[in-house]
Amino acid sequence: AHAWAGPAGSPGPEALERAREADYVTFTSASTVRNLVEALGKDLPGDARVVSIGPVTSEAAREAGLEVHVEASESDLDGLVDALLADSSRDA
């Protein structure tokens, strides 16, 4: 998995390529949804599972045309990590 921080600057080509190869895309706010969609356009990772920190962020992702695979039950970073880890072990 790779991380991309967001709007602090325009991501370079290498960062964008790594983002396109991600297994998971995590969103912590509606603005992170907008920023990633703006940066990647229609080149979002095809097989990546989308993990959202909570219902408001999930709604923003759906409005951007993304399928939300996992939503954290607790809307904080611990909840997001727990949701991602639980999902990643689903096929184990």
Summary of the structure (lengths in Angstrom):
residues: 92
radius of gyration: 12.5
end to end distance: 17.0
largest distance: 37.1
contacts: 246
relative contact order: 0.17
helix: 43%
strand: 11%
